[in-house]
């Protein structure tokens, strides 16, 4: 909440300025686009001793300057990294005139006549310099600028060279108002995407479908950061263009990683491996490009064209894979793909504009991010509503089952009062009780719960009776029955079937849970030494057979027969052991 609060107050301040600046700007002359009257020449000017460019003070040879529609990417570059552009400024009535430029590739010096009035980036003795970001520019002009010559010295080792986007003459308040108006929607969309990322990350920590939520969180975070970093108002929050460009690059490069993590969970086999390879490829490029740029091995600007080429390849491949398997996807998954398709299409259009394949225009990439986020939110709300309905229905069924179970138990209590269900020797329940409780628990198990049955038989008990007598045998039966009762749950039903045979019925217990309980009993019995009077009777061992519903049978009433078969195998393979029906069959 603290972080959201720290982010909200500057955004709120910017939104307030959106309403204020237009009022101030209305008193000034309208903005004037400088989209005609430009000239250019390739190369770099020599300089006089005082640092004045020769090209500004000496007459140019015929044909040195050539006309161009807009000061960007003149023809015949042929590897050139220096270009000059100039224009004669028109008259106008502005109170606080400034020149607004959308962006410059890559660094520039600006001269009014022969006086330098603005510089972006640092030029060395060779007229070159490092990339320092792609901000918008505001160049202050004197009141008497009309009719004077404005000249740009530009250096770029990027694919583009010159000014980019828009060049306008306007009043300073009007410029700020324009920036804030253009940025208002993007700021809100960015905040919405970042909030969605935070919520998805929270769900990833508590939900079973963790990878899906991680993919949504990563994609939403990348979208939100990219939109915030690329919106023009970001310079008003923090005037560090290169920092914003690194954030924009990292988030832009991370988009396919986030969507890949999400889509990977929808498929299996070869399709899943292909999607994984694609997002692994993008993740590798993200780490390599940002790492090399931070290390100074490459300029950050040079990583964009390579990534754009990679995205232009991987995006169609991904959608070809998805379209070929649409029949396997649900309606919600198709809607997510459609939303990402719109976002991807906007990214491709924006890429085409950036590389001059389409005329310059501002592509609303943020609307694609908003569309994707709204789809995710709509699907989440639908799932939430459905889950609430299911919880209500489940609660109703549970209440009904509790009522039915209570009624059944009351009937059983009445029947317990009528019949005797206790074995007189051991105090355990007898065979009659077992037959009825098995039928009862089998009916409950058929409604969707597990049921495990274990049969226990004292090994060589007849020989024990012959050696020590029936009185000693009865004492061993009683002690064994007590030991069995100590090793099972209160909810388990323990019965003596007769003679030296016992049975344990374990409601809601799986095969593994039954096996663990029996093994614990056998281990305890191996350490037990029995006595009768003054006579040491030695050890007594048990053999056990285990069967579980629905693991071993579709009919829980079959458990007794299956456990008996498993008991037979336990006797056959050496006694003093347990066997499950699955391992004995």
BELPEJO-V750909 format. One record per pair of residues at least 6 apart in sequence whose C-alpha atoms are under 6 Angstrom apart, sorted by the first residue. I is the first residue (numbers start at 0). J is the second residue. Records with the same first field share a line. If there is no record, write none. Layout:
BEGIN
I->J / J
END
This chain:
BEGIN
17->176 / 179 / 180
20->176
21->176
24->172 / 173
28->93
30->168 / 169
31->167 / 168
32->166 / 167
33->166 / 167
34->69
35->68
36->86
37->66 / 67 / 85 / 86
38->64 / 65 / 66 / 67 / 84 / 85
39->64 / 65 / 83 / 84
40->64 / 82 / 83
41->82
42->81 / 82
43->81
44->52 / 54
45->52 / 53
46->52 / 53
55->113
70->161 / 162
71->160 / 161 / 162
72->160
80->154 / 155 / 156
81->153 / 154
82->153
83->151 / 152
84->150 / 151
85->149 / 150
86->148 / 149
87->146 / 147 / 148
88->145 / 146 / 147
89->145 / 146
90->145
93->170
95->170 / 171
96->140 / 169 / 170
97->138 / 139 / 140 / 169 / 170 / 171
98->137 / 138 / 167 / 168
99->136 / 137 / 166 / 167
100->135 / 136 / 165 / 166
101->135 / 164 / 165
102->133 / 134 / 135 / 163
103->161 / 162 / 163
104->155 / 160 / 161
105->155
106->119 / 120 / 153 / 154
107->118 / 119 / 152 / 153
108->117 / 118 / 151 / 152
109->115 / 116 / 117 / 150 / 151
110->116 / 149 / 150
111->148 / 149
112->148
121->128
122->128
131->241
132->240 / 241 / 244
134->240
164->359
182->230 / 232
189->223 / 226 / 227
192->219 / 223
193->220 / 223
196->216 / 219 / 220
199->212 / 216
200->216
203->209 / 212 / 213
211->261
214->257 / 258 / 260 / 261
217->257
218->254 / 257 / 258
221->250 / 254
225->247 / 250
228->243 / 247
252->285
255->278
256->278
259->278
263->271 / 274
291->297
292->298 / 299
338->371
341->367
342->367
345->364
349->362
351->357
352->359
420->428 / 429 / 432
421->427 / 428 / 429
422->428 / 429
425->477
427->494
428->494
429->494 / 495
430->496
441->555
448->507
449->507 / 508 / 548
450->505 / 506 / 507 / 508 / 547 / 548
451->505 / 508 / 546 / 547
452->503 / 504 / 545 / 546
453->502 / 503 / 544 / 545
454->501 / 502 / 543 / 544
455->500 / 501 / 502 / 542 / 543
456->499 / 500 / 541 / 542
457->499 / 540 / 541
458->540 / 541
464->472
471->531
486->520
491->504 / 505
492->503 / 504
493->502 / 503
494->501 / 502
495->501
510->547
528->537 / 538
529->536 / 537
530->536
540->575
541->575
542->569 / 574 / 575 / 576 / 577
543->566 / 577
544->562 / 565 / 566 / 577 / 578 / 579
545->562 / 579 / 580
546->558 / 561 / 562 / 579 / 580
548->555
565->578 / 579 / 580 / 583
568->583
569->576 / 577 / 578
END
